[in-house]
């Protein structure tokens, strides 16, 4: 989430398109790495919500790409920064809260099945 806030600030104060492009690339790379780790963990433990989370990750990535295209088209970061704060920051916050709850619930349920009954 901090990286998205950083990107929003860079877009407002970028000296040139290269700086904005690098900020988009860094943010996208970090998000993809995080999403891959999350998906691997969900896959490893057999979490049934994996497909839903993958779809959400795809939506995030597509939205970030759309925001970059918007930045290039407008040559200004003001609306893009606003849209990023409005669309992606709340999404990532809610997404991580949901993923944490999904994994915790699934792991508790899995452990309950594995524990011997007395």
C-alpha positions in Angstrom: 0.0 0.0 0.0 2.9 2.4 0.8 4.2 1.8 -2.8 0.9 2.9 -4.2 0.9 6.0 -2.1 4.5 6.7 -3.3 3.4 6.2 -6.9 0.5 8.7 -6.4 3.0 11.3 -5.1 5.5 10.6 -7.9 2.8 11.2 -10.5 2.1 14.6 -9.0 5.7 15.7 -9.0 7.4 13.7 -11.8 10.0 15.8 -13.6 9.5 13.8 -16.8 7.7 10.7 -18.3 10.7 8.5 -17.6 10.4 9.1 -13.8 6.7 8.3 -14.0 7.3 5.2 -16.1 9.9 3.9 -13.7 7.5 4.5 -10.8 4.8 2.5 -12.6 7.3 -0.3 -13.4 8.5 -0.5 -9.8 5.0 -0.5 -8.4 3.9 -3.1 -10.9 6.9 -5.4 -10.3 6.4 -5.2 -6.5 2.7 -6.0 -6.8 3.3 -8.9 -9.1 5.9 -10.3 -6.7 3.6 -10.0 -3.8 0.7 -11.5 -5.7 2.8 -14.5 -6.8 3.9 -15.2 -3.2 0.3 -14.9 -2.0 -0.9 -17.3 -4.8 1.8 -19.8 -4.1 0.9 -19.9 -0.4 -2.8 -20.3 -1.2 -2.0 -23.0 -3.7 0.3 -24.8 -1.2 -2.3 -25.0 1.4 -5.2 -25.7 -1.0 -7.2 -22.6 -0.3 -10.4 -22.7 -2.3 -10.4 -18.9 -2.9 -7.3 -19.0 -5.1 -9.1 -18.5 -8.4 -11.0 -15.5 -7.0 -7.8 -14.0 -5.7 -6.1 -14.6 -9.1 -8.9 -12.8 -10.8 -8.6 -9.9 -8.4 -4.8 -9.7 -9.0 -5.6 -9.6 -12.8 -8.0 -6.7 -12.2 -5.5 -4.8 -10.2 -2.8 -5.3 -12.9 -5.2 -4.2 -15.6 -6.2 -1.1 -13.7 -2.6 -0.2 -13.1 -1.9 -0.6 -16.8 -5.0 1.6 -17.6 -3.8 4.3 -15.3 -0.4 4.3 -17.0 -2.1 4.6 -20.4 -4.2 7.5 -18.9 -1.0 9.2 -17.7 0.6 8.9 -21.2 -2.5 10.2 -22.9 -3.0 13.2 -20.6 0.7 14.0 -19.9 -0.3 14.9 -16.4 -0.4 13.0 -13.2 -3.2 14.9 -11.4 -6.2 12.9 -12.5 -4.2 9.6 -12.6 -3.0 10.2 -9.0 -6.6 10.9 -7.9 -7.9 7.9 -9.8 -5.2 5.7 -8.3 -6.0 6.8 -4.8 -9.7 6.3 -5.5 -9.6 2.9 -7.2 -6.4 1.0 -6.2 -5.7 2.1 -2.6 -9.1 1.0 -1.3 -9.0 -2.1 -3.4 -5.6 -3.3 -2.1 -6.5 -2.5 1.5 -9.7 -4.6 1.2 -8.1 -7.3 -0.8 -5.4 -7.9 1.7 -7.8 -7.9 4.6 -9.9 -10.5 2.7 -6.9 -12.7 1.8 -5.7 -12.7 5.4 -9.1 -13.8 6.6 -9.5 -16.4 3.9 -6.1 -18.0 4.6 -6.6 -17.9 8.3 -10.1 -19.5 8.0 -8.9 -22.1 5.6 -5.9 -23.0 7.8 -8.0 -23.3 10.9 -10.5 -25.5 9.0 -7.7 -27.7 7.6 -6.1 -28.1 11.0 -9.4 -29.0 12.6 -9.8 -31.8 10.0 -6.2 -33.0 10.7 -6.5 -33.0 14.5 -7.4 -36.4 16.1 -10.8 -36.5 17.7 -10.9 -37.4 21.4 
